[in-house]
């Protein structure tokens, strides 16, 4: 649920002297603001209003709808955003996505990051469009999405090395002309932005894509949250490992049972010692297979229950904090 703030107290989240984009300053004297924006920074379709363009560019609509259940997909804290340099440590590639619904969504080896729009770096843009008491609900949603995106970048870029990663040519998440000192001055107060000021999606940090798949199947009746595989082979390849493990386990079990049945015929002959070895070997094989399968099942259950209990406790603690402490 979106919480509409007291509009009369809305201000830009940074001071004018700390803005990183002054291109809008010249347009503050009555120029075609929407035309400047749509032609230079955001693609727009014919007939779209500036608000519609901005909503399409930065509002994570589907995740806002799922916000009440996102604790199932992530640590229930907006600070759960790893700095950019740490993704290489964990074997993840940073992939640029302009889709706001994919910002900070991760899967095996990949995390999607939305570049920081240039218009959000302008103090004049915030003053003219995202501040004051005359904003309608759509513009409030634009502001909440913008505030959440800026706050997420505060945690993405915590070190000078993070800024260098963000400015790599293949990513260009942040303009390359921005220095570390300028970024620090610009973002210094973003961690004080409260949850009531951001879109519901930004009450959380990074989100696991596999869990989002299950969540949209249950809550939105959709097959997938985001379809990655472009070919049927890639789509089915993920099942090869589990299927081979299942077939291998079943093969061991069946072979052990066949040995157990076959050695019964040896009992009537004079091969008692060999019969005993075969008998015990088949029994041990069955027991080992059962132990391995049980261990994996129990480990999965313990890990799943541990994450659910931890997330529930964190969600309970967050919901019972004094309102003045919620950030």
Secondary structure as UniProt FT lines:
FT   HELIX           7..9
FT   HELIX           16..18
FT   TURN            23..24
FT   HELIX           25..29
FT   HELIX           33..40
FT   TURN            46..47
FT   HELIX           50..58
FT   HELIX           61..65
FT   HELIX           67..72
FT   TURN            78..79
FT   TURN            84..85
FT   HELIX           86..89
FT   TURN            90..91
FT   STRAND          93..96
FT   HELIX           100..102
FT   TURN            103..104
FT   STRAND          105..107
FT   TURN            108..109
FT   STRAND          110..113
FT   HELIX           118..121
FT   HELIX           123..129
FT   HELIX           137..156
FT   HELIX           160..166
FT   TURN            169..171
FT   TURN            176..177
FT   HELIX           180..187
FT   TURN            188..189
FT   HELIX           190..192
FT   HELIX           195..197
FT   HELIX           200..203
FT   STRAND          207..208
FT   HELIX           209..219
FT   HELIX           232..237
FT   TURN            238..239
FT   HELIX           240..262
FT   HELIX           263..268
FT   TURN            269..270
FT   HELIX           272..319
FT   HELIX           323..325
//
